[in-house]
C-alpha cells in the first residue's frame, strides 16, 4: 500500500459508482482557470513565511506519525486501526470533508441523517484503509514547497518516494479551523482532487436513488468487502 492509500487520501469506498462522470479538476486547476479572480484571491490570502513553514512542518509531522505506527511490527492490525482513526480525527477536518463530499444534498438531509452520514463516512475511511496496512512497504513523503491557495488555505506540495516506480505528486490542502489548528481538507494526487472525486461518486449514488440521501446512507452501512 502506498502512503497515499494509507492516509485516506483517495476517499474511495465500497460504493464506487461506475456511471459517475470523472471529475479530475482540482481546487488548483479551478483557480488557474480564472486568472483575474485568482489574482484577487492571492491578494486577500497573504500568508507569512512563518505560516507556510508551519504548514510544511504540519505535513512532515503527520507523515512521521503515520510511518511510525505503520512500520511498527509490534502493533496489531487493530492497534494500527486505532492509531489511524486518531490520526484522521486529529489531523483531518473530517466533518468538512464529509460535508463537502455530500455536496448540495447536505442541505436536504435532516439533522439525524447528517449525523448518521458523518459517522458512517468516518467509519468507511477507517475500514477501507485499515485492510491495507499489511501492504505498507516503507514509502516516505518528501515535502518540497508550500503556497497560499484560495481565500484562506495553504497548499503543501510533496512527493511519495517509491523504490519501485516513479514518485507520486501529492498536494495537501490545509485550512486553519476556529480552534486555530491546521487541518487537512483535501488531497490532490497527481492533479486529481480526492474530495471532488468522492463528491462526484456520492452524487451519482444519490441521483440513482432519485435524489434520496437515505440511499447513500444505506450504501455506507454496507461493510466494504
N, C-alpha and C positions, 0 to 999 in steps of 0.2 A: 504494500500500500504506500502511495506517495504521501508526503506531508500535506499536500493539497487535499487529498481524500480524507486524511485523518482529522484535520482541523474543522471538518464540516463545511469546507469551502464550497463544495458542489452540493447544493441543497437538493440533491436528487432523492427520490423516495420510491417506495413500492407502488406508487400510483402514477408512474410515468405515463404521460398522455401522448400516444403516438400521433394523434391528429393535431397536436398543438403546433402552431406555426413557429419556426425557430426565431428566437429573439436574442440576437447576439450583440445588440448595441449597448455599450457600457455607458455609465454616467460620464466617463471621459469623452467618448466619441460624441455623445449628445451635446456636450458643452462645446466641443470643437466645431460642431456643425452649425453653430450660431455665433460667429466671431464677434459681432457687435454686442450681443447680450453678454457673452463670455467676458468681454473686456470690462464691462460694468461690474460683473461678479468678482473679477480679480481685484478690482479696486476696493470693493467692500469686504474682501477677505484677506486682509494683510496680516499674515501670520509672522510672528517674530522668529528669528533663528532658534531661539530657545524653545519655542513651541514645536517647531519642526524636529528639533533634536529629541525632544521629549517623546514625540510620536514614533520616531525611529527606535528609541530605547524601549518603548512600549512593545513594539513588534519583536524586537530582539529578545526581550524577556518572555514574551508569550511563546516564542519558538523554543527557548531554552527550557521553559516549564514543560512544554509538550514532549520534547525529546527526552527530558528527564524521566518521566514516568513511562513513556513508550519503550525506552531502551532498558528499563529496569526489569530484569528477568525474575526478580524475586516477587514481583507483583502478579497476582492472578488477573485473569481477564475481568473479573468482577471488580477488583480494586482499580484497574485501569479505567473501567467504565465510570466509576465514581469520580476519579480524577478528571476524566474528560467532561463529565457533566458539570463539575465545579469550574473547570476552565471556561466552558460555554457561558455559564451564568455570571462569572466574574469579568470576563474579557469581551464578551459579545453582547450587544443590545438585542437580546432575543425577542423582546416584545416588539421593538421597532421592525426587526427583520420579519417576524411573523405577520405583523400587521401589513407591512408593505407587500408581502407575498400574497395576501388575500386580495389586495387591490381594492377596487371600488365596492366589492362585496362586503368589506368590513363594515361599511355604513348601514348595510341592510341586515346584518346579523344582529341578533338580540344580545344583550349583555351576557346571558348564560352561554350562548353559542360562542361568543368571543373568548370567554374564559376557557371553555372546553377545548376550543380550537388551539389556543396558545399552549395549553398543557400538552395536547397531542402533538403539536408541531415540535416542541422541545423533545418529547419522548421519541419522535420519529428520527430526529437527528442523532440522538444517542444510540438508538437501536441499530440504525443503518451502519454507523461508523464503528461501533464497538465490535461488530462482527469482523472487522478488517484489521484489528490490532496486530494479529499474528503475521500480517504481511509487511509490517514495517521493517525496512532494511537499512536504517541508519541515515536516511536523507537529512540534509541540513538546509536551513534557509539563510541566505545572504542578503541583507538589506543594502540597497545601493543609493537610494535618494528619497526625498520627500518634497511635497509642494502643496500649496493651498488648492482646494478643489471645491467648486460650487460656492455657495454663500458662506458656509461655516465649517466645512470639512477639511481634512488633510488626507492626501493620498500618499501612502508609503509604498515605494516600489521595491520589489525583491525578486530573487530567483531561488527556486528549489534546485539545489545542486544534486545531480544524479551521476552515479558512477557509470551506469549503463544507459546511454541515451542522452539526448540534449537537455540542457537546463530548461526549466519551465518558468515563464514570467508570471509573477504573482503580485498583484497590486491590492493593498489593503485600504479600504475607505474608513477613516476614523472620524468620530464626532464626540465632542465633549458634552456629557449629559448635564442635567440640572444639578447633579451632585458634584460637578467639577471633574469627574473622572472620564478618561478616554474610553471609548468602546468601539469595537468593530461593528460596522453596519452593513458592509458589503465586501465581497472579494471579487476581483476581476482576474480571471485565469486566461492568459493568452488573449486578452481583449474581450472576453465574454463575461458579463456581469452575472454572477450566480444568483443574486437576488431577483434580477429581471427574468432570468430563465425560470426560476421557481414560480414566479408570479404568472408567467405565461402558462406553465403546466397546470397550476391550480385553477386559473381562469378557464382552461379547456375542460377540466373535470366538472366545474360548476355549470358551465354552459351546456355540457352534455346532459346535465341533470335538470335542465330547464331553468337555470338560474337559482336553484335551491342550495343555499350554503350548507344545509344538513348533509347533502350528498358528499361534499368534501370531508366533512367531519366523519362520516361513516367510512370513507376510504382510509382516513388516517387512523381509525380504530383498528384496522386490519394490521396484524403483525407482518413486518417485512419478511420475505422468505430468505 
